[in-house]
Amino acid sequence: MIAIKDISGLTRVSVSPLEGSVRRFQLMREDYVTLRFTLEEPVYFEVGDYADIDGRRYFVADPVYPTFNTSTAGYDYELRMESHYFIWKNHILFYDRQGNREASWSLTRSPEAHLSIVVSNLQGIGFTYNGTAYQAVVEADVDTAPKLVTYENTNIIDALTKIAEAWDTEWWVDGNKIHLGRCEKGDPVRLEIGKEILSMTRS
């Protein structure tokens, strides 16, 4: 059972996910779960409701509407919940220039400087990870030479991607740490058709 809670931490409903429920993660692109379940009576979820799944917190980011199932007389849900950091896509990255918040701006600085603006924006909005402020971590393999990055009403997720692309690297979030570097863990694994796997597409 997975408990879905409201913003005050009270359980709105506990559900048993059905077949077709998935967690999908793609580096710098998406990180969400889709829960499929059926309820006898409709429950209205609100943006900000959340669930802790496998040690990670996921939030309802968009309005949710169930489908009435005529064969069961129940209500079918396909509830998409975003990872705690992918809800940043709903917020523009601003630059504070002498008290004026600019949505369109350019900056030629080091990656640390660009990430510090992201962290500052998150603090200004009030985002934390379980009450802990977010921190930027630039890995040792990243070139720290200043580079120009232009932001035009860019949301925070797309801004992180712009920063990563400018330095030809990747970004990811682990707890309250926003990393910039190469997201590589463990040892390489050999996958050969006919041995470890049956087939493989080019993608």
N, C-alpha and C positions, 0 to 999 in steps of 0.2 A: 504494500500500500504506500502511496505517496501523498503526503499532506500538503495541500495548497493553502497558503496562509495569506491574510490580508496585511496591509502595511503596518498594522499594530502588532502583528505576530500571532493573532488568533487564527485557528484553523477554520478556513471557510468550508472545506470539504476534503475528505480523504478518498482517493480513487485507486482503482486497480487497473493499470494500463493494459490495453488490449493489443493483439497482434497488429503490427503496423506502426507502433510507437517507435520513434527513433531518436538518436542523438546524432547531430551532424556537425562536424568541425572541419573547416578549411582555413588554413593559415592566412591571416589578414583579410579573410572574406566573410566568414560566418561561424557562429558557435551557438547552436540552439538545440532544444529538444522539442519534439512534437509528441504530445500525449494524446492517445485515442482512448476514449472511455465512454461509457453510457451511464446516465443517471435516471432514476425514476421521476424525479422532479427537477425542473431547471434550476440551475445555480448561475447567478450573474457575476462573472468575474470582472474585476476592475484593473485598469492599468496600474501596475505597481504590486499586484499580488505576486507571490513568489513560492517556489518550492526548492528544497535542498535535495539534489539528486547526485548520488555518488560523490559526496563531499563538495559539490559545486552548487552555487545558487543561481537559479534561473528566474527571470521575471516576465510577467505578462506585459508586453509592450504595445499591443494594439487591441482594440475592442474585439470581443469574442461573442459569437452567436451560435447556439446549438441548432441542430437539425432534428425535427421531430421524426421519430421512426414509427411508421404506421404499423409495422409488423410486431413490434415489441411494446408500443405505446410508451416508449422511453425517449430520452433526449441524447442524441449522439454528439460528442464533442471531438474536435481535432484541435487541441489547444497548443499553440506555438508559444514557447517561452524562450526568451533570449538570455544568453549568459550575462552576468552582472556588468560586464564592460561593453557589450554590444548595444546597450541602450544609450550609449554615448552618441550614437548616430543621430539622435534627435536633438542634438545641441551643436550650435555653430561655435567654431574656435575663434575667439576674439583676441585682438591685440590691444592692450591697455597703453595708450600713448598719452601720458600726462593727464590721466583721468578720463580720456575719451576712448570708448570701446569701439574699435574698428573691426568690421567684418571682412573687408577686403584690404589686404596688406601684403607686403613682401619683406623678407628678412634674410640677410646674408650673415649667418653666424654658424657656430659649431652645432653638431647634433644635440649636444647637451642643452644648449640654449633653446633650441626649438622644442625639445621635450619639456623643458622647464615651463614653457608657456602652456603646454598641454596640462601639466600637473597643476599649474596655477588656475587654469580654467575649471578643472575638476573640483578644486578646493572652493572656488567661488560659487559653483553650482551647489556644492554640499555633498558631492559623491565621496564615499569612503568604502573601504572593504572591511566589513564587519567592525566598523568604528575606527579603522586605521587608515590614515591618509595614504594616498597613492604616492609612489616614488618612481623616478625614472632611473633605469640602469642601462648604460651604454657599455656593451661588451668590449673586451680588449681588442677584438679583431676588426673593429669599426674604425675607419679613417676619420679623424676628428677635424680635418681641414674645413674651414667655413665654406658653405655653399648657399646659393640663392634658392629659396622656396617661396612660391607665391600662393596665397590663399584667397579664394574668391567665394565668400559665403560658404566656406568648406566646413562640413560637420567634423566632429572630433575623430571619428573612425577614419574618414577619408584623409584627414590631415596626417594621421599617423602613417597611412600608406604613402602619402606624398613624401614624408620625411624618410621613410625606409627606402623608397625608390631613388631619392636624391643621393643617398649614400650606398646604393646597390646592395641593400641588405633586407632584413625582415624584422617585423615587430610581433610581439605576442605579450600576453598578460598572464602572470602566474601569481595568484593571490593579489597582493597590493603592489606588485612590482610590474612596471611597464618596461619590457626589455626591447632593446634594439641591437640586433646582431644576427647570427646564424642560429636558427632553431634546430639544432642537431643534438640528439641524445643517443647514447648507447653505441653499439657497433653496427656496421652495415650488415644487412641481411640479403643473402643471394636468393632470388626467386627465379627459377628456371622452368619454362614450359615443359610439361611432361614429367617433372620431378616434384617440385614443391607446389606447383599450381597446374590447373588443367588448361586455362587459356588466359590471355591478357590482351586488352585493347591497346592501341597506341597511346591513348590519353592516360 
